[in-house]
Amino acid sequence: MSSHREAPEISKDPVADSTDLYAFVSPDKPQTVTLIANYLPLQGPAGGPNFYEFGDDVLYEIHIDNNGDGRAEISYQFRFTTTVTNKNTFLYNTGPIESLDSANWNRRQSYSVTRVDANGRSAELGSNLACPPCNIGPLSTPDYPALAQAAVHGLGTGRSVFAGQRAEGFYVDLGSIFDLGVLRPFADLHAAFGLPGLANMPGVNSTAQVNVHSIALQVPISELTVDCSCRTNPADPRAVIGVWTTASRRKAVVRQEKPGHDLEYGEYTQVSRLGNPLFNEVLVPMARKDEWNALPPADDKAFAQYVAHPELAGLLPVLYPGVFPNLAALDAEGTARADLEAILLTGIPEGVLPIPGFQNHTGDVQADMLRLNTAIPPTTVNPNPLGLVGGDAAGFPNGRRVADDVVTVELRAIAGAVYNLIDKNYTPDGAAALITDGLTAADVPAGYLPAFPYLGVPYSGFTTP
């Protein structure tokens, strides 16, 4: 979760494993959208001497659909190159790294950014852009925030880019959720399978002191939407964009006897994908997760049955006997969950939510994408981490901000908390509005930044046990 090690094959390939995707109107630059794609999950900060880095053999992309067909009209491609400056040492650095061009930094990465349109026309926006090093400790990286800030690059016409290590900003109680669906705040209500019952307790943030690698891009809204007046009209469907990220590898690799000289051939083939948080993780069955990772959003009709009839909606009443009787009855009826289909596959049409003028609908094509209405201004004072569920139209599932509590939002949605917006005769269970894994953004020790790239300073191996 959100998409860490979510499928059998990609769990063996962490440098290509997309973990989280964010898309939001930038709160400090509201004429721009910030797009963040995270990779390399669950990094232990003390990961030396071979610290974490992007894959030179991986094509990373962030895609934009602005006409509702589930295919990319705009793609931003990121390609990385690793350089070893001193081949006679095993060390990542031989002294303090006080600048991005420090002679003490032995293994460094740079990258290029290319924009590709729907017709295949490409334009290189930047090349030889420096990544920061990993956050090693007070001697090796004595002023890490300054190093990271130096790695924020301008790409002209209002664009900014950053690629490098960040603190994990996604908070989730993995240890309890994957222990047969225990939610610690309500553990005493769990069926417990005949074993001794558990006591209620606060949630534990399993990602509290791990890092990720982020690709962050900030671009003008005008670059992402079609040329129209929609940019100031939230009711205009053309203001809505769909966003997803992918990682791809060459089709064939020939291993050579001499290490480090393998040959790669063929076109790039997609091995990882992420749009909405938890989609492949929780909804798609184990036997089809790798298949889902290889397909574009336009093909997601083949997986719509798992959204319309989510396995977890049937499990909650079993795991928590008597707590979700109305959800149990709804699941037993076999009625398709039109609420979840709208949230995850088509976007929400205007008039469905009790938020005047809200919509992020992209049409009838069922596709897993983060949908962002770019005409809805950011919430700059007390944003609600529950997003739309909390009455904040600038938050998930209208895009996703770095501090949004997507676990709680999706748990409540699956539990039927908003199904009454589709069926006025349905009464949500009282527990549906309370269900949570017991965490908030305050459980992220590093916190967040007020400006690009927004995710916090990564944890260092020296200070993190």
Solvent accessible surface area in square Angstrom, and as a share of the most:
residue,aa,sasa,rsa
1,M,13,0.06
2,S,0,0.00
3,S,2,0.01
4,H,8,0.03
5,R,137,0.50
6,E,8,0.04
7,A,3,0.02
8,P,49,0.31
9,E,98,0.44
10,I,5,0.02
11,S,25,0.16
12,K,148,0.63
13,D,31,0.16
14,P,68,0.43
15,V,39,0.22
16,A,0,0.00
17,D,0,0.00
18,S,1,0.01
19,T,0,0.00
20,D,0,0.00
21,L,0,0.00
22,Y,0,0.00
23,A,0,0.00
24,F,9,0.04
25,V,11,0.06
26,S,0,0.00
27,P,50,0.32
28,D,68,0.35
29,K,106,0.45
30,P,64,0.41
31,Q,140,0.62
32,T,13,0.07
33,V,0,0.00
34,T,0,0.00
35,L,0,0.00
36,I,1,0.00
37,A,0,0.00
38,N,0,0.00
39,Y,1,0.00
40,L,6,0.03
41,P,14,0.09
42,L,65,0.32
43,Q,0,0.00
44,G,34,0.33
45,P,15,0.09
46,A,74,0.57
47,G,23,0.22
48,G,37,0.35
49,P,68,0.43
50,N,127,0.65
51,F,28,0.11
52,Y,75,0.28
53,E,40,0.18
54,F,3,0.01
55,G,8,0.08
56,D,74,0.38
57,D,51,0.27
58,V,2,0.01
59,L,9,0.04
60,Y,1,0.00
61,E,20,0.09
62,I,1,0.00
63,H,17,0.08
64,I,0,0.00
65,D,1,0.01
66,N,21,0.11
67,N,97,0.50
68,G,11,0.11
69,D,51,0.27
70,G,0,0.00
71,R,122,0.45
72,A,33,0.26
73,E,28,0.12
74,I,10,0.05
75,S,11,0.07
76,Y,0,0.00
77,Q,28,0.12
78,F,0,0.00
79,R,95,0.35
80,F,8,0.03
81,T,78,0.45
82,T,29,0.17
83,T,66,0.39
84,V,53,0.30
85,T,75,0.44
86,N,57,0.29
87,K,174,0.74
88,N,149,0.76
89,T,38,0.22
90,F,159,0.66
91,L,72,0.36
92,Y,19,0.07
93,N,19,0.10
94,T,70,0.41
95,G,20,0.19
96,P,63,0.40
97,I,0,0.00
98,E,135,0.60
99,S,46,0.30
100,L,28,0.14
101,D,115,0.59
102,S,15,0.09
103,A,102,0.79
104,N,51,0.26
105,W,4,0.01
106,N,9,0.05
107,R,87,0.32
108,R,50,0.18
109,Q,14,0.06
110,S,23,0.15
111,Y,4,0.02
112,S,22,0.14
113,V,0,0.00
114,T,18,0.10
115,R,57,0.21
116,V,26,0.15
117,D,32,0.16
118,A,67,0.52
119,N,112,0.57
120,G,52,0.50
121,R,156,0.57
122,S,77,0.49
123,A,55,0.43
124,E,113,0.51
125,L,33,0.17
126,G,12,0.12
127,S,61,0.39
128,N,127,0.65
129,L,22,0.11
130,A,28,0.22
131,C,5,0.03
132,P,9,0.06
133,P,1,0.00
134,C,3,0.02
135,N,16,0.08
136,I,28,0.14
137,G,7,0.07
138,P,65,0.41
139,L,148,0.74
140,S,20,0.13
141,T,5,0.03
142,P,67,0.42
143,D,79,0.41
144,Y,7,0.03
145,P,75,0.47
146,A,53,0.41
147,L,5,0.03
148,A,8,0.06
149,Q,115,0.51
150,A,57,0.44
151,A,0,0.00
152,V,36,0.21
153,H,37,0.16
154,G,63,0.60
155,L,17,0.09
156,G,46,0.44
157,T,107,0.62
158,G,53,0.51
159,R,37,0.13
160,S,19,0.12
161,V,0,0.00
162,F,0,0.00
163,A,0,0.00
164,G,1,0.01
165,Q,5,0.02
166,R,3,0.01
167,A,1,0.01
168,E,1,0.01
169,G,1,0.01
170,F,6,0.03
171,Y,5,0.02
172,V,0,0.00
173,D,0,0.00
174,L,30,0.15
175,G,50,0.48
176,S,6,0.04
177,I,21,0.11
178,F,122,0.51
179,D,81,0.42
180,L,112,0.56
181,G,19,0.19
182,V,12,0.07
183,L,8,0.04
184,R,51,0.18
185,P,33,0.21
186,F,50,0.21
187,A,3,0.03
188,D,84,0.44
189,L,81,0.40
190,H,18,0.08
191,A,43,0.33
192,A,19,0.15
193,F,115,0.48
194,G,81,0.77
195,L,128,0.64
196,P,116,0.73
197,G,63,0.61
198,L,89,0.44
199,A,70,0.54
200,N,77,0.40
201,M,90,0.40
202,P,108,0.68
203,G,13,0.12
204,V,78,0.45
205,N,18,0.09
206,S,44,0.28
207,T,1,0.00
208,A,24,0.19
209,Q,79,0.35
210,V,26,0.15
211,N,0,0.00
212,V,0,0.00
213,H,8,0.03
214,S,1,0.00
215,I,1,0.01
216,A,0,0.00
217,L,0,0.00
218,Q,3,0.01
219,V,0,0.00
220,P,28,0.17
221,I,14,0.07
222,S,62,0.40
223,E,29,0.13
224,L,0,0.00
225,T,9,0.05
226,V,53,0.30
227,D,131,0.68
228,C,24,0.15
229,S,86,0.56
230,C,0,0.00
231,R,76,0.28
232,T,120,0.70
233,N,66,0.34
234,P,44,0.28
235,A,43,0.34
236,D,16,0.08
237,P,86,0.54
238,R,117,0.43
239,A,0,0.00
240,V,4,0.02
241,I,0,0.00
242,G,0,0.00
243,V,0,0.00
244,W,9,0.03
245,T,1,0.00
246,T,3,0.02
247,A,0,0.00
248,S,7,0.05
249,R,55,0.20
250,R,89,0.32
251,K,141,0.60
252,A,46,0.36
253,V,65,0.37
254,V,69,0.40
255,R,183,0.67
256,Q,70,0.31
257,E,180,0.81
258,K,131,0.56
259,P,118,0.74
260,G,79,0.76
261,H,96,0.43
262,D,55,0.28
263,L,83,0.41
264,E,70,0.31
265,Y,113,0.43
266,G,44,0.42
267,E,128,0.58
268,Y,64,0.24
269,T,54,0.32
270,Q,41,0.18
271,V,43,0.25
272,S,0,0.00
273,R,0,0.00
274,L,2,0.01
275,G,1,0.01
276,N,2,0.01
277,P,1,0.01
278,L,10,0.05
279,F,2,0.01
280,N,4,0.02
281,E,26,0.12
282,V,36,0.21
283,L,14,0.07
284,V,4,0.02
285,P,48,0.30
286,M,135,0.60
287,A,101,0.79
288,R,56,0.20
289,K,14,0.06
290,D,52,0.27
291,E,75,0.34
292,W,1,0.00
293,N,3,0.02
294,A,54,0.42
295,L,46,0.23
296,P,40,0.25
297,P,0,0.00
298,A,23,0.18
299,D,54,0.28
300,D,0,0.00
301,K,158,0.67
302,A,50,0.39
303,F,1,0.00
304,A,11,0.09
305,Q,98,0.44
306,Y,42,0.16
307,V,0,0.00
308,A,7,0.06
309,H,95,0.43
310,P,4,0.02
311,E,120,0.54
312,L,36,0.18
313,A,2,0.02
314,G,23,0.22
315,L,73,0.36
316,L,5,0.02
317,P,20,0.13
318,V,95,0.54
319,L,13,0.06
320,Y,5,0.02
321,P,80,0.50
322,G,71,0.69
323,V,32,0.19
324,F,7,0.03
325,P,78,0.49
326,N,53,0.27
327,L,1,0.00
328,A,37,0.29
329,A,53,0.41
330,L,9,0.05
331,D,63,0.33
332,A,88,0.69
333,E,125,0.56
334,G,43,0.42
335,T,60,0.35
336,A,44,0.34
337,R,7,0.03
338,A,37,0.29
339,D,5,0.03
340,L,4,0.02
341,E,37,0.17
342,A,15,0.12
343,I,29,0.15
344,L,10,0.05
345,L,0,0.00
346,T,23,0.13
347,G,0,0.00
348,I,7,0.03
349,P,49,0.31
350,E,93,0.42
351,G,68,0.65
352,V,40,0.23
353,L,29,0.14
354,P,111,0.70
355,I,32,0.16
356,P,131,0.82
357,G,33,0.32
358,F,5,0.02
359,Q,4,0.02
360,N,2,0.01
361,H,50,0.22
362,T,24,0.14
363,G,23,0.22
364,D,133,0.69
365,V,60,0.35
366,Q,44,0.20
367,A,0,0.00
368,D,0,0.00
369,M,2,0.01
370,L,0,0.00
371,R,4,0.01
372,L,3,0.02
373,N,0,0.00
374,T,5,0.03
375,A,12,0.10
376,I,17,0.09
377,P,96,0.60
378,P,24,0.15
379,T,46,0.27
380,T,88,0.51
381,V,114,0.66
382,N,136,0.70
383,P,66,0.42
384,N,52,0.27
385,P,57,0.36
386,L,38,0.19
387,G,0,0.00
388,L,14,0.07
389,V,58,0.33
390,G,31,0.30
391,G,53,0.51
392,D,13,0.07
393,A,21,0.16
394,A,11,0.09
395,G,0,0.00
396,F,2,0.01
397,P,8,0.05
398,N,1,0.01
399,G,0,0.00
400,R,2,0.01
401,R,31,0.11
402,V,17,0.10
403,A,30,0.24
404,D,6,0.03
405,D,10,0.05
406,V,1,0.01
407,V,1,0.01
408,T,2,0.01
409,V,6,0.03
410,E,18,0.08
411,L,20,0.10
412,R,37,0.14
413,A,7,0.05
414,I,13,0.07
415,A,0,0.00
416,G,0,0.00
417,A,23,0.18
418,V,30,0.17
419,Y,8,0.03
420,N,50,0.25
421,L,43,0.21
422,I,70,0.36
423,D,51,0.26
424,K,159,0.67
425,N,144,0.74
426,Y,26,0.10
427,T,92,0.54
428,P,36,0.22
429,D,8,0.04
430,G,63,0.60
431,A,25,0.19
432,A,0,0.00
433,A,60,0.47
434,L,112,0.56
435,I,5,0.02
436,T,26,0.15
437,D,2,0.01
438,G,29,0.28
439,L,4,0.02
440,T,75,0.44
441,A,28,0.22
442,A,98,0.76
443,D,55,0.29
444,V,7,0.04
445,P,80,0.50
446,A,38,0.30
447,G,24,0.23
448,Y,56,0.21
449,L,60,0.30
450,P,120,0.75
451,A,45,0.35
452,F,21,0.09
453,P,7,0.04
454,Y,7,0.03
455,L,1,0.00
456,G,1,0.01
457,V,46,0.26
458,P,3,0.02
459,Y,24,0.09
460,S,10,0.06
461,G,17,0.17
462,F,149,0.62
463,T,98,0.57
464,T,14,0.08
465,P,152,0.95
